[in-house]
Amino acid sequence: MQVNLLLDKQGPTISKYIYGQFAEHLGRCIYEGVWVGKDSDIPNENGIRKDVVKALKEIQVPVVRWPGGCFADEYHWKDGIGSLENRSTIVNTHWGGVTENNHFGTHEFFELIQQLGCEAYVNGNVGSGTVQEMQEWVEYMTMNGESPMANLRRENGQQEAWKLEFFGVGNESWGCGGNMRPEYYADLYRRYQTYVRKYGEHNIYKIACGANVDDYNWTEVLMKNAARFMDGISLHHYSIPTRVWQDKGNALNFPEEQWYSVLEHAQYMDELITKHSTIMDKYDPEKRVGLIVDEWGSWYNVEPGTNPGFLYQQNTIRDAMLAAITLNIFHKHADRVHMANIAQMVNVLQAMLLTEGEKMIKTPTYHVFDLYKHHQNAELVESYGDESNHVTYTASKKDGKVTVSLCNYDITETREITLSRKDGEFVVLEAEYITADVMDAHNTFEEPDVVAKKEFTSYIADKETLKVTLPPMSVASIITKEN
């Protein structure tokens, strides 16, 4: 396979927010995964797990979306403020029917954001909430002057307003967020977003609820009727081996055909972004409005013996392939994709991390995000070359360095890839990869490093060419000098 890098051509910037995370009140994502409480024996800072924060900081998490998901449209934020003992207890009707105590609320979320050093993406309640409720929440979070909600925030211990970078006006309004028609939601969005006020100097990036997978009519109606009121519009797509929601296939011990079927479904993201972007271009040719893929990833049957409503699944080398394929697609569409949020951060669906009591492990997907972190806010490098079955790649440049990431998702075949450039020599500064011997290789609490990042040496740099030998089921990132 031959790939020619066009380093002299200017490409779009790959937004760091493409590497965003999603933390919903679902299963053990928030409680046990992020929040253990200040009195827990598990090492924590202000109730938030230290090991989880440390691991997420290592992959430079840029933004976290919260509190949902479907949970967002039944979440009433005033239930989650004030002293912990006085907070309302609620039933999570969407996810397992469990009762939660609301100990993780607005203040705790921004504590997490502060510890991670990242931006906040808050999803508001349109499905069961009022305009006033949403307006008051934004005021509570972002108003620095004198106001009822700002003073209430101060009474609860937070003097200064928080920085709120992104705000979602509803979630999946076509489904769990209200079963709305696009015409109705477009009008509702126009109304609700009016009250997402700017209380300081900082503009809040407003995100409208976009389409479910290939509902192109939804995008058409929203862009036609509300584009000028939005900064972004969302898109959701989950990759499923069987395409059957009732039996999605297993995360472990799956047949070979489901390896390829789920990765094929992941590649569908390219077509989805292309077609939704074409509609957006009609109403927004300057590409001001971002496509926000704020839910994506693999979705399998839950692990045997776990609560079906908790969506807990193992994470294998197959999921690492899926992550690399999808991130490469996002890079390709960096002019339109402003943010993405993999579902979800801890213990749910395609998670970065899994926890069990005081133990924590990093998943194969985590290691892909680690390998790809150098692409954040880098300039996409254009390229052309041979099409090769079961190989996908991306390249970017930043700070005098070029990062090339390659994925060989063939189960058995090693691939030879020759990278070429015409304006300098390849000088390799760093090269790392992950791989596995079996297609459901995964990390466990007993064996946490079955799939782990290692030094990559299977390449030969010869002036203007870099010849790479990529083993099956592997993802590699190679960093070279730009000039």
C-alpha positions in Angstrom: 0.0 0.0 0.0 1.4 3.4 -1.0 0.4 6.6 0.8 1.7 10.0 -0.4 1.6 12.8 2.2 1.1 16.4 0.9 2.8 18.3 3.7 2.8 21.6 1.7 -1.0 21.8 1.4 -2.9 23.5 4.2 -5.7 21.4 5.7 -8.4 22.1 8.3 -7.6 21.9 12.0 -8.6 18.7 13.8 -10.5 20.1 16.8 -9.3 18.7 20.1 -13.0 18.4 21.0 -13.3 15.4 18.6 -11.7 13.5 21.5 -14.5 14.4 23.9 -16.0 12.1 26.5 -19.6 11.4 27.7 -20.6 10.8 31.3 -24.2 9.9 31.8 -26.1 9.0 35.0 -26.2 5.4 33.7 -25.1 2.2 35.4 -21.8 2.7 37.2 -20.5 5.6 35.1 -21.0 8.4 37.6 -21.5 6.5 40.8 -18.5 4.1 41.4 -16.9 5.1 38.1 -16.3 8.8 38.8 -17.9 9.6 42.2 -17.3 7.6 45.3 -17.9 10.3 47.9 -15.5 12.1 50.3 -15.8 9.4 53.0 -14.8 6.5 50.6 -11.8 4.3 51.3 -11.1 4.6 47.6 -8.5 7.5 47.1 -10.4 10.5 46.1 -10.3 14.3 45.9 -13.5 15.9 47.0 -15.4 12.7 46.3 -14.0 12.1 42.8 -11.7 9.1 42.1 -8.1 10.0 41.8 -7.1 7.1 39.6 -9.8 7.9 37.1 -8.9 11.6 36.9 -5.2 10.7 36.5 -5.8 8.3 33.7 -8.1 10.7 31.8 -5.6 13.5 32.2 -3.0 11.3 30.5 -5.1 11.2 27.3 -5.8 14.9 27.5 -9.5 14.7 27.7 -10.7 18.1 26.2 -14.4 18.1 27.2 -17.0 16.0 29.1 -20.7 15.9 28.3 -23.1 15.5 31.2 -25.7 14.5 32.6 -27.0 12.6 29.6 -28.2 11.2 27.3 -31.7 10.1 27.9 -31.2 11.0 31.6 -30.8 14.7 30.7 -34.5 15.1 29.8 -35.6 13.8 33.1 -33.0 15.6 35.2 -34.1 18.6 37.3 -30.9 20.4 38.3 -32.2 21.9 41.6 -32.5 18.3 42.9 -28.7 18.1 42.8 -27.6 21.2 44.6 -27.2 22.1 48.3 -26.0 19.9 51.2 -25.9 16.2 50.2 -28.2 15.1 53.0 -30.9 17.4 51.8 -30.9 16.5 48.1 -33.9 14.8 46.6 -33.7 11.1 45.9 -34.9 10.2 42.4 -35.6 7.1 40.3 -33.6 6.7 37.1 -36.4 5.4 35.0 -34.4 5.2 31.8 -31.5 3.1 33.1 -32.4 0.2 35.3 -35.0 1.8 37.5 -32.4 2.4 40.2 -32.8 5.0 42.9 -30.0 7.6 43.2 -29.3 10.2 45.8 -28.3 13.1 43.6 -24.9 13.4 45.4 -23.3 14.1 42.0 -24.8 17.3 40.7 -23.8 20.6 39.2 -21.1 21.5 41.7 -19.6 18.0 41.6 -19.6 18.0 37.8 -17.6 21.3 37.7 -15.3 19.9 40.3 -14.6 17.0 37.9 -14.1 19.5 35.1 -11.6 21.5 37.2 -9.6 18.4 38.2 -9.4 17.3 34.5 -8.6 20.7 33.3 -11.1 20.4 30.5 -14.2 22.1 29.2 -17.8 21.5 30.2 -20.7 20.4 27.9 -24.0 20.4 29.8 -27.1 19.0 28.3 -30.3 20.7 29.3 -33.8 19.3 29.9 -36.3 20.0 27.1 -38.3 16.8 27.3 -39.7 17.3 30.9 -38.3 20.6 31.8 -39.4 24.2 31.4 -37.9 27.2 29.7 -37.6 28.8 33.1 -35.7 25.8 34.6 -33.2 25.9 31.7 -32.7 29.6 31.9 -32.2 29.5 35.7 -29.6 26.7 35.4 -27.6 28.7 32.9 -27.8 31.7 35.2 -26.8 29.6 38.2 -23.7 28.3 36.4 -22.5 31.4 34.5 -23.8 34.6 36.2 -21.1 36.5 38.1 -23.1 39.5 39.2 -26.0 39.8 41.5 -29.0 37.7 40.6 -31.3 35.1 42.4 -29.6 32.1 40.9 -26.0 33.5 41.2 -26.7 34.2 44.9 -28.1 30.7 45.3 -24.9 29.3 43.9 -22.9 31.4 46.4 -25.1 30.1 49.2 -24.1 26.6 48.1 -20.4 27.4 48.3 -19.3 28.5 44.8 -18.5 32.2 44.7 -17.3 32.6 41.1 -19.3 31.6 38.1 -18.1 28.6 36.1 -17.1 28.6 32.5 -19.6 26.8 30.4 -18.3 26.1 26.9 -21.1 24.0 25.4 -24.8 23.7 26.1 -27.1 21.1 24.5 -30.8 22.1 24.2 -32.4 18.7 24.7 -31.2 15.2 23.7 -32.7 12.7 21.3 -35.8 14.7 21.1 -37.0 12.4 18.3 -37.0 9.5 20.9 -36.4 9.3 24.6 -36.3 13.1 24.8 -39.9 13.6 23.9 -40.8 11.6 20.7 -41.1 14.9 18.8 -41.5 15.6 15.1 -38.6 17.7 13.6 -41.0 20.6 12.9 -42.1 20.8 16.5 -38.6 20.4 17.9 -37.2 23.1 15.6 -39.7 25.6 17.0 -39.1 24.4 20.5 -35.4 24.8 20.0 -35.8 28.3 18.8 -37.7 29.1 21.9 -35.6 27.4 24.5 -32.2 28.5 23.1 -33.4 32.1 23.4 -33.1 31.8 27.2 -29.6 30.2 27.2 -28.4 33.7 28.0 -24.9 35.1 27.8 -24.3 36.5 31.3 -20.7 37.4 30.9 -18.1 37.9 28.2 -18.0 34.3 27.2 -20.3 33.0 24.4 -22.0 29.6 25.1 -21.8 27.3 22.1 -25.5 26.2 21.6 -26.1 22.7 20.3 -29.4 21.6 18.8 -30.6 18.0 19.0 -29.8 16.5 15.6 -30.6 13.3 13.8 -30.7 9.7 14.8 -28.3 8.0 12.3 -29.7 8.5 8.7 -32.8 10.6 9.4 -31.8 13.2 6.8 -35.2 14.9 6.9 -34.6 15.8 10.6 -31.4 17.6 9.5 -33.2 19.3 6.6 -36.0 20.6 8.8 -33.7 21.8 11.6 -31.2 23.6 9.3 -34.0 25.2 7.3 -35.9 26.5 10.3 -33.3 27.0 13.1 -29.7 27.1 11.7 -29.2 30.8 12.5 -30.0 30.1 16.2 -27.5 27.3 16.6 -23.7 26.8 16.8 -23.9 23.0 16.4 -26.2 20.2 15.6 -25.8 16.7 17.0 -25.6 13.2 15.4 -25.8 9.8 17.1 -24.6 6.5 15.6 -23.7 3.3 17.4 -22.0 0.4 15.8 -23.7 -2.9 16.3 -22.5 -6.3 14.8 -25.9 -7.8 14.2 -27.9 -4.6 13.4 -30.5 -6.1 15.7 -31.2 -4.1 18.9 -32.7 -7.1 20.7 -29.6 -9.2 20.2 -26.7 -7.0 19.4 -24.0 -9.7 19.6 -21.5 -10.2 22.5 -18.4 -8.2 23.4 -16.5 -11.4 24.0 -16.4 -14.9 22.3 -17.9 -13.5 19.1 -17.6 -15.2 15.7 -15.2 -13.8 13.0 -18.0 -12.4 10.9 -19.0 -10.1 13.8 -15.5 -8.7 13.9 -15.9 -7.4 10.4 -19.6 -6.6 10.6 -19.2 -4.2 13.5 -16.2 -2.5 11.8 -18.2 -2.2 8.6 -21.0 -0.5 10.6 -18.4 1.9 12.1 -17.3 2.9 8.6 -20.9 3.9 7.9 -20.1 7.0 9.9 -18.3 8.4 6.8 -21.5 8.2 4.7 -23.6 9.7 7.5 -21.3 12.7 8.0 -21.0 13.2 4.2 -24.8 13.2 3.6 -25.7 15.3 6.7 -22.9 17.7 5.8 -24.3 18.1 2.3 -27.7 19.1 3.7 -25.9 21.5 6.2 -23.9 23.0 3.3 -27.1 24.1 1.6 -28.1 26.3 4.5 -24.6 27.0 6.0 -22.0 27.0 3.1 -19.5 28.8 5.4 -19.6 25.7 7.7 -20.2 27.9 10.7 -22.5 25.3 12.3 -20.6 22.3 13.6 -21.7 18.7 13.4 -21.4 17.4 16.9 -21.2 13.6 17.1 -21.9 13.5 20.8 -22.8 9.8 21.0 -20.8 7.1 19.1 -19.1 3.8 19.7 -19.8 0.1 19.9 -23.0 -1.3 21.6 -23.2 -5.0 22.5 -25.2 -7.2 24.7 -24.4 -6.5 28.4 -22.0 -8.8 30.2 -23.8 -11.9 31.6 -25.0 -11.4 35.2 -25.1 -7.6 35.0 -28.1 -5.3 35.2 -29.4 -5.0 31.6 -30.1 -1.3 32.3 -26.5 -0.6 33.2 -25.0 -1.2 29.6 -21.8 -2.7 31.0 -19.7 -4.4 28.3 -16.1 -5.6 28.0 -13.8 -3.7 25.6 -11.5 -5.6 23.3 -8.9 -5.1 20.5 -11.9 -5.0 18.2 -13.1 -1.9 19.9 -9.7 -0.4 19.5 -10.0 -0.9 15.7 -13.5 0.7 15.8 -12.1 3.7 17.6 -9.3 4.2 15.2 -11.5 3.8 12.2 -14.0 6.3 13.5 -11.4 8.9 14.6 -9.9 8.7 11.2 -13.3 9.5 9.7 -13.7 12.5 12.0 -10.3 13.8 10.9 -11.3 13.5 7.3 -14.3 15.7 8.0 -12.6 18.1 10.3 -14.0 21.1 8.5 -17.5 20.2 9.7 -17.1 17.9 12.7 -16.4 20.3 15.6 -16.8 17.9 18.5 -17.5 14.2 19.2 -18.1 12.4 22.5 -17.6 8.7 22.7 -20.2 6.7 24.8 -19.1 6.4 27.5 -16.3 7.4 29.8 -16.3 4.8 32.5 -18.1 1.4 32.9 -20.7 2.0 30.2 -20.6 0.9 26.5 -17.3 1.6 24.8 -15.6 2.9 27.9 -12.1 4.3 28.4 -11.9 2.8 31.9 -13.5 0.0 33.9 -13.6 0.0 37.7 -14.4 -2.6 40.3 -14.2 -1.3 43.9 -10.8 0.2 44.3 -9.4 -1.3 41.1 -9.3 0.4 37.7 -8.1 -0.8 34.3 -7.5 1.0 31.0 -9.3 -0.5 28.0 -7.9 -1.0 24.5 -10.0 2.0 23.4 -8.2 4.1 26.0 -4.9 3.2 24.4 -6.1 4.3 21.0 -7.1 7.7 22.5 -3.6 7.8 24.0 -1.9 7.0 20.7 -4.0 9.6 18.9 -3.7 12.5 21.4 -1.1 14.2 19.3 -3.7 14.9 16.6 -5.6 17.2 18.9 -5.7 20.7 17.4 -3.3 19.6 14.7 -3.6 20.5 11.0 -4.9 17.7 8.9 -2.3 16.5 6.3 -3.8 15.7 2.9 -2.8 12.5 1.3 -3.5 10.2 -1.6 -2.6 6.7 -2.5 -3.7 3.1 -3.0 -6.9 1.8 -1.5 -6.1 -1.2 0.7 -8.5 -3.6 2.2 -8.6 -3.5 6.0 -6.2 -0.6 6.4 -7.1 2.9 7.4 -4.9 5.9 8.3 -4.7 9.6 9.1 -2.0 12.2 9.4 -1.6 15.6 10.9 1.1 18.2 11.7 1.6 20.4 14.7 4.6 22.1 16.5 7.1 21.0 13.8 6.0 17.3 14.0 4.0 15.0 11.8 1.9 12.3 13.4 0.8 9.4 11.2 -1.7 6.9 12.7 -2.3 3.6 11.0 -4.8 0.8 11.7 -4.7 -2.7 10.2 -8.0 -4.4 11.2 -7.4 -7.6 9.3 -7.5 -10.6 11.7 -4.6 -12.5 10.1 -2.8 -10.6 7.4 0.2 -8.3 8.0 0.2 -5.2 5.8 3.1 -3.4 4.2 2.6 0.4 3.9 4.9 2.8 2.3 4.6 6.5 3.2 6.1 9.0 0.9 6.8 12.8 1.0 8.5 15.2 -1.4 9.6 18.0 0.8 12.0 16.5 3.3 13.2 13.3 4.9 11.4 11.0 7.4 13.1 11.3 10.8 11.2 9.2 13.3 11.0 10.7 16.8 8.6 8.3 18.4 6.6 5.2 17.5 4.1 3.2 19.5 1.4 0.7 18.9 -1.1 -1.8 20.3 -1.9 -5.2 19.0 -3.2 -8.6 20.1 -3.1 -12.3 19.2 -6.8 -13.1 19.5 -9.7 -11.0 18.3 -11.4 -10.7 21.7 -8.2 -9.8 23.6 -9.1 -7.6 26.5 -7.8 -6.3 29.8 -9.2 -7.7 33.1 -8.7 -6.7 36.7 -6.5 -9.8 37.1 -4.6 -9.1 33.8 -4.7 -5.4 33.2 -2.1 -5.2 30.5 -3.1 -7.9 27.9 -3.6 -5.0 25.5 -1.2 -2.2 26.2 0.8 0.4 24.4 4.3 -0.7 23.3 7.2 0.7 21.4 6.8 0.2 17.6 10.0 -0.7 15.6 8.7 -2.4 12.5 9.5 0.4 10.1 12.5 1.6 7.9 13.0 5.3 7.3 14.9 5.9 4.0 14.9 9.6 3.2 11.6 10.4 1.5 10.0 7.1 2.3 8.9 5.3 5.4 8.2 1.6 5.0 5.9 0.3 7.8 5.1 -3.4 8.5 1.9 -3.4 10.4 0.8 -6.6 12.1 -2.9 -7.8 12.1 -5.3 -6.3 14.6 -3.0 -3.3 15.4 -3.0 0.5 15.7 0.2 2.5 15.5 1.2 6.1 15.7 4.5 7.3 14.3 5.8 10.8 15.0 8.3 12.3 12.6 9.9 15.7 12.1 8.0 18.0 9.8 11.1 19.5 8.1 
